[in-house]
Amino acid sequence: MIDLSTDYLGLKLTNPLVPSSSPLTGNLEDAKRLEDAGASALVLPSLFEEEVKREQQQLEDYVLSQALGHNEAESYRPVPDDYTSELDAHLAHLQRLKAALDIPVIASLNGSSSSGWLEYGKELQQAGADALELNIYYVAADPRQSGEEVENHYLRLLTDLRARISIPVTMKLSSQFSSVAHMVTRLQQAGANGAVLFNRFYQPDIDLETLSIRPHIELSSPVEALLRIRWIALLRGRVDLSLAATGGFHNLDAILKALLAGADAVYLCSILLEKGPAFYAELLQQLERWLEEREYESVAQMQGSVCQACALEPAAFEHSNYYDVIKSYPLKGV
């Protein structure tokens, strides 16, 4: 029997495939189906700090504006007794999952200010989250802000939250840091238990008819996995925290490459949205079959065996193969 288990954020998972934040993990029945298919853990949809704050402001405006100039209107439009806030609904969903599932549930916070993260992080821990993923969706658009200032912003948020909660914390990063390796090292020093590589910053689009800015979303593409695999390989053995790969993992080949590069966990999202929770079980069977055919006894035995430190050509993960890649492109008619 192949041992598929992995250690991630101090949690012992039955296998390294983790359904990441998506509508599937936001629905109790789908979450149960993922667990039945073999999911080792799951990541909740993000709790958006800005959404919670916007709702709180709207509620405050609703209550305070009623009696302006009309004292008799103070109780005319009271807040309903059964009103459920965005935060309350999120915490209730977390509690339902914890009551219904036997696998770890990782909460996700999306925001950019210390005040919100501190408050919501503590509430997620109290609601039963086994770990917390910090998804800092921060676009450094101010030309006066240096790269070091951007890094320090991330580190302050982590340090403030780390001082308030005891559950494991992982940071979901973008690939847009000038030195990803240095940033991950600083996060480890500040108390992070893991790093998730990489966040996908959705790009706004321009409507050519109205000239307005509109949201634009696309599911990940398998080609995106290579960037994650490369950086996992570069970091494995150089940092002492958990590494998770996310973005573009649609098939067994990509999953295997991430594990060989050194990932402790591989997040799955788009492929599960496309094919449904049952496809998780198929991927798990494929992974077990591949390991058995090559006489591996465990996932741990192959994890990191092709990281930069262990690779036959370590420099290939950096610049040395760039020229060979350019030359390898087939020209039409040649």
N, C-alpha and C positions, 0 to 999 in steps of 0.2 A: 504494500500500500504506500503510495507516494505521499510524503508529508508536504502539504501545500501551505502550511502556516507561515506567517510572517509577523515580525514585531513592527508596529507602527505607532508612534507617539506614546510608547509605553504600553500600548494595548496589544494583546495577543490575538491576532486575527486568524481565522481558519484558512484564509487564502488572501492573495495580494490585490484582488480586484474589488474596487470600492465604487458603487454607484454614487456619482457626485451630485451636487446641487442641481435640481431640475424639478419640473412639475411631477415627475414620478415619486420623488422623495417627499413632495408636498402633499401627497394623497395617501391616506392610511392603507387603503386596499392595495394600491400599487406597491407600497412599501412592504406589505405582507407577501405579495407575489415575488418581490425581489429576494426577500429572506428565504422563501420556499425554493427559489431557484439556486440558492447557495450563497447569496450575498454575505460577505463577512462583516460589513459595517455599511453605513450610509451617511451622506452629508446632506443636511437639511437645506432647503432653499434659503438664500440669504435674508436676514432681517436687515432692511435698508434703514439706516439712521435717518436719512433725509425724509423718507416716507413717514416714519413715526413722528418726526418733528413737524412735518407739514400737517399731519392729521391733528396733532396736539394744538397747533396754532389755529387751525380752522375751528376746532371745538371751542377754544378760548374766545375767538372772535364771535362765534355763534352765541355763547353764553353772555359775554360782556356787552355786546351791542344791542341786546334786546331792550334794555331799560333806558337807553339814551333819550332823555327828554320825556319818558313815559314811565313813571314809577310803577304804575299799575300793570306794566307789561313784564315785570320781573319773573313771573311764573307762567307766562302765557305759552312759552315754548320751552318747557323744561327738557333736559336731556333724558331720554328714555331709560328706564331702569334696566332694560335688557341690552343696552348699548355695549358692544364689544369692540375695543380698540384693536388696531393692527398689532400692537405688542401683545395684548392679552390673547388674541387669536393664535399668534405664533407660539407663545408659551404653552397654550392649551394643546396645540398640535404636537409639540415636543413631548408633553406629558402623556398624550395618547400613544405615541410611538413607543415610549419607554415602557408603558404598561402592556403593549401588545407584542413587542419584539424581544428577542433574546440577544440580539447583536448590538454592538456599540452604536450610538447615535452621535454624530459630530455636528454641532451647531455651526452656523456661519453668520458672521457679522460683516456688513458692507457699509463703510462710512469713512469719515476723515477727521472727526474731532474727538478729543479725549473725553469730554463730558458725556457724550452719547455712548461711547464704547464702554466706559467704566460702569455706567448704570445698567446697560443692556447685557453686558458680559456677566455681571453678577447674577442677574435675573435668569439668564440661560443656564448658568451653573446650578442655581437653586432649583430650576425646573427639571434637572436631571441629565443635562448634556454630559457625555463622557469625555468630550474634548471640544475645543473651540478653534475654528478657522477664521482668521482675520483677513478679510478681502478688502484691502485698501484701494479703492478705485479713485486714484488721484492722478490727474493729468497735469504735469508741471509746465504750464503754458506761460508763466511769468518770466520774461527774459532776465529779470533782475535776480531770480532765484537760482542759486548754484546747485550743482549736483549734490554737494555735501549737505546743503540745507534740506534737500528732498530726502536724502537718507536719514537725516536726523529727525525729520517729521515722522517717518515710519517708526524709528526707534523709540521716540517719545511715546507714541501710542502704545507700542508693545510694552515698554517699561511700566507705564502707568497701569495698564491692565494686569500685567504679570504680578504687580504688587497687591492686587485686589482679589484674584481668583487662584484656585489651587489646581484646577484641572489642566491637562496638557493644552498648549497653545501652538498652533502652526500658522505660518504666514504665507498667504497666497500672493506671489509676486508676479509682476510683469517682466518681460525680457528687456525692458528699456533702460535698465541701469547701465552706467558706463562700465561698471565692474560687478557683474553678478556674483562672482566668487567672493569678493570682498564684502559685498552687502550681506550675503548669507552668513559669512563668518561673524559679522557684527551682530546679526540677529541672534546667532547662537550665544554670543557673549552676553547679550541683553536678556537671555532667558527663554528664547524660543525653543520649543521641543521638535519643531519640524519646519520644512519649507515645501510649498507646493509650486511646481514649475510647469507651465506659466499661466497666468491669467490672460484672458483674451479681451482686449479693449475693443468694444464694438464701436465702429466708426460711423459718425453721422453722415447722412447723404444730403445732396442738394436737389430739390425738386425743380426741374427746369421749366415747368409750367408756372409755378407760383413763386419761384426763387426763395422758397422757405427751406429751413433746415428740418429734416425729418429723420426719425430713428430708422436704423437699418440693421437687421439681424440675419445672420446666416449660421447654420450649424457648422461645426468644425469639419475640416477636410483632413484626410489621412496624411497629406504632405506636411501638415503642421507638427506631426509627432517627432520628426527628425530633430527639430530645434530642442525639444524637451529631452530627447534621448542624449543628444550631445552634451548638454549641460549637466545632466545627471551623471554621465560618465566622467566629466571633468571634476565634479564635486565629490564623488564617492571616494572615501578614504582621506579626504582633506578636511572634512567637517564631521562633527560628532552629533548629528541630529538626524531625524528621519527625513527621507526625501520621497516625495510623491510626484508622479508625472501626470499631467492633465492637459488635454487638448489634442485631438486627432487620433485617438486610440480606437480604431474601428475594427481591428482584426487581430488574430493571434500573433502574426508576425511582429506587429508594432509592440504588442504587449511583451513578447519575449525579448525584443531588443531593449526595451526599457528596463526589464528585470536584469538582463545580462549587463547593462550599463551600470546598474546599482540601485534601482528604485526599490524602496520598501513597499510601496503601494502604487497601483496604476488606477487612476480615476476613469470611469466610464460615464458618458453622458449622451452625446448625439446618437451613438449606435443603439443605445437602449430606447431612446425616443423613437428612432426609426423602426426598430424591429421588436420592441416590447420587452418586458421583464424576462420572459422565457428564454431570450437569447443569451442571457447571462449564464444559464446552465450549460448551453452549448459551448460557449467560450471556455468555461471551466473544464468541461470534458476534453476539449481540444488541448488545453494546457497540460492536463494530467497525462493524456496520451503521448504528447511530445516528450515529456520528461521520462515517461516509462520507456519509450522507444530508444532513448539515448542513455538509458540506465542511470538516470539521476535518482537519488533517493529522496531528495527534498528540493523545494524552491530555494531554500537557504544555500544549498550547495552550488547553485548556478548564479545567485545574485551577486552582481559586481564583478564577475569573472572576466568581463570585457570592458571594465572601466579603464580610464586612461592609465592608471597606475599599474594595471595588469595586462593591458593590451600588448600584442606583439609589436605594434607600431604606435607608441604613445603619441607621437607628433601628429598622427593622422587626425586626431580630434581637434587640432588647432589649425595651422595654416599650410602645412607642407603639402597637403593633397589638393590645394586650390587649383594649381596649374593643371594637374592631371584631370580634374573634374572639367575644367574649361575645354581641354583638348578632347575629352571623351564625347562631347556633344556631336551627334551624327548630322552632317550637312546634307541637305537634299540635293540630289543630282550628282553627288560625288562618289 
